[in-house]
């Protein structure tokens, strides 16, 4: 006897909906504070001053700027990591 467990349709919708929410949030960070503009900026020496500068320049909240800079820093660090990795291969 073959037993098949099927998820209720609302669980599939919930997974789809959460994915859509994630994409919308991700888009909002990049739309409000574009990466190409961050790359062109000269940042102050401290993290707090940098967050305040980004928040003021792009007219976003401090928390929003903090999250966006964390995303930006993560991307830059991963790019540097793969560049170094590529030089060793």
C-alpha positions in Angstrom: 0.0 0.0 0.0 1.4 3.4 -1.0 0.7 6.2 1.4 0.9 9.7 0.0 0.9 12.6 2.2 -0.4 15.8 0.5 0.0 19.2 2.1 -3.1 21.2 2.3 -3.3 23.9 -0.4 -3.0 26.7 2.2 0.5 25.5 3.1 1.6 25.8 -0.6 0.1 29.2 -0.7 1.8 30.3 2.5 5.2 29.2 1.1 4.6 31.1 -2.1 3.3 34.2 -0.2 6.3 34.2 2.1 8.6 34.0 -0.9 6.8 37.0 -2.5 7.1 39.0 0.7 10.9 38.3 0.9 11.3 39.4 -2.7 9.3 42.6 -2.1 11.4 43.5 1.0 14.6 42.8 -0.8 13.5 45.0 -3.7 12.6 47.8 -1.4 16.1 47.9 0.1 17.7 48.1 -3.3 15.2 50.5 -4.7 15.5 53.0 -1.8 19.2 52.7 -1.5 20.7 51.6 -4.8 24.0 49.7 -4.8 25.6 51.8 -7.5 25.1 54.9 -5.4 26.6 53.2 -2.3 29.6 52.2 -4.3 30.2 55.9 -5.3 30.0 57.2 -1.7 32.8 58.0 0.6 31.9 56.7 4.0 32.7 58.3 7.4 35.1 56.4 9.7 32.6 55.0 12.1 29.7 52.7 11.5 27.1 54.9 13.3 28.1 57.9 11.3 27.8 55.9 8.1 24.3 54.7 8.9 23.2 58.3 9.8 24.7 59.6 6.5 22.9 56.9 4.4 19.6 57.5 6.4 19.8 61.2 5.8 20.9 61.1 2.2 18.3 58.5 1.0 15.5 59.7 3.4 15.1 56.3 5.1 14.9 55.3 8.7 18.1 54.5 10.7 17.0 50.9 11.0 16.4 50.6 7.2 19.9 52.2 6.5 21.5 49.8 9.0 20.0 46.8 7.4 20.8 48.0 3.9 24.4 48.6 4.8 24.6 45.2 6.4 23.4 43.7 3.1 25.9 45.8 1.1 28.8 44.8 3.4 27.9 41.2 3.0 27.9 41.5 -0.7 31.2 43.3 -0.8 32.8 40.7 1.6 31.6 37.8 -0.5 33.0 39.4 -3.7 36.3 40.0 -2.0 36.3 36.4 -0.8 35.7 34.9 -4.2 38.3 37.2 -5.8 40.9 35.9 -3.3 39.7 32.4 -3.8 40.1 32.7 -7.5 43.7 33.9 -7.2 44.6 30.8 -5.3 43.0 28.4 -7.8 
